[in-house]
């Protein structure tokens, strides 16, 4: 959800895409890819809640 909020703020012009935000979003895409790759083998999206990624995305949404 944090990634979606960040993308929405970018779309609405509240943020400007920079290398830090791009890196956070690419990390999110990698995490989603890992979750999806676990489905065929485990029939689940896994049990990793990615606390570091969530913290990174949260920090990107805070004013500097």
MOUR-V683144 format. One record per residue. N is the residue number from 1. OMEGA is omega in whole degrees, -180 to 180 (999 if undefined). D_FIRST is the distance of its C-alpha to the first C-alpha in Angstrom with 1 decimal. Layout:
BEGIN
N;OMEGA;D_FIRST
N;OMEGA;D_FIRST
END
This chain:
BEGIN
1;180;0.0
2;178;3.8
3;179;5.4
4;178;5.1
5;179;6.2
6;178;8.6
7;178;9.9
8;180;10.5
9;175;12.4
10;-179;14.3
11;-178;15.3
12;179;16.4
13;179;18.5
14;177;17.1
15;173;16.9
16;-179;19.2
17;174;18.3
18;-175;20.1
19;-180;20.6
20;178;18.4
21;179;15.3
22;179;16.5
23;178;16.9
24;180;13.4
25;177;12.1
26;175;14.9
27;178;14.1
28;179;10.6
29;177;12.7
30;180;15.2
31;178;13.0
32;177;11.9
33;178;15.7
34;179;16.8
35;-178;14.8
36;-179;16.4
37;179;19.7
38;-175;19.9
39;-178;19.9
40;-177;23.5
41;-172;25.0
42;-174;23.3
43;177;22.0
44;177;18.7
45;179;15.6
46;-177;17.0
47;177;16.6
48;180;15.1
49;173;12.0
50;-178;12.3
51;180;12.9
52;179;14.4
53;179;11.6
54;178;9.1
55;179;12.2
56;-180;12.9
57;177;9.7
58;-179;10.3
59;179;13.9
60;-178;13.5
61;-180;12.3
62;178;15.3
63;-180;18.6
64;999;21.2
END
